Amino acid sequence: YENIKYEVSEGIGYVTINRPKALNALNMDVLTDLYAAFTEIEADETVKAVIVTGEGKAFVAGADIAQMSQLNALEGREMMIMGHKVMNLIEAVEKPVIAAVNGFALGGGCELAMACDIRIASEKAKFAQPEVGLGIIPGFGGTQRLARLVGKGMAKYMIMTAEMISAAEAYRIGLVEKVAAPEELMDEAVKVAKTIASKAPIAIATAKSAINNGFDMDMKSASKFEIETFTAAFGSEDKTEGMAAFLEKRAPEFKNK
Ligand code: CO8
């Protein structure tokens, strides 16, 4: 990959957006690399959890304004659709994805963080949806995911004022799940990734699917969906192993089966 770094170590996939000179702004090339990397991750059984972060002082400072400024409405729509494809793939991939937000997460960067399952922010991170100041609106799913994460009122506040908020404020409103000292951010993200990776992979994947899919359904349909996904996990070999290990007072050895 030319615009991201991707490596796997001890079952964890590390995706680092790597355009530090442009504060990791998302252009079509970065989006294409991200789509390819997550397609690779989806198919790789050795990857149990993923951490997404940014190189340098930013997580991602948004979609690339220089590139967008050159696009007409139709081309802009294509870029938007590509962004949606990437975010939807990250949200659907059957592995936990953690955003380690090391700095600016603005516009498309905040949207990328929101497509991940869990967000851990450095105390130095800053969040905003500044699009209205550029004459546009969030276009990589932000109007929808922000409202779902922090509620309609706060989403409207952030999107309409374009105000930049601190990590502490992002934590307060539920936009991030944890805040860490800058030098401890990656350790904290790895700790969470390893904790999740130590659990039964089918259970993690079905929990992710049940929460994500059920969230957009009415309660009745969502509970039906939980019953169906639960049944898949209940029939797994890892369920037999997990429960046997508990009863035998030993650590389970999950096989993703
Ligand atoms: N796009 C392109 N280049 C960027 C971006 C960006 N989003 N952000 C920063 N850069 C570049 C700067 O232009 C600068 O380049 P150069 O050195 O060549 O002048 C370099 O990165 C460093 O940036 P600054 O000098 O500005 O650094 P500062 O520390 O002074 O400021 C900020 C940091 C506050 C983050 C500032 O760079 C900034 O405000 N950036 C823009 C933030 C923004 O508005 N983001 C939202 C973009 S819109 C969006 O994400 C829409 C998503 C949906 C798109 C749908 C597709 C059509």
Boltz pocket constraint, residues with backbone or C-beta under 6 A from the ligand:
constraints:
  - pocket:
      binder: B
      contacts: [[A, 20], [A, 21], [A, 22], [A, 23], [A, 25], [A, 61], [A, 62], [A, 63], [A, 64], [A, 65], [A, 66], [A, 68], [A, 75], [A, 76], [A, 77], [A, 79], [A, 80], [A, 83], [A, 104], [A, 106], [A, 107], [A, 108], [A, 109], [A, 130], [A, 131], [A, 134], [A, 137], [A, 138], [A, 139], [A, 140]]
      max_distance: 6.0
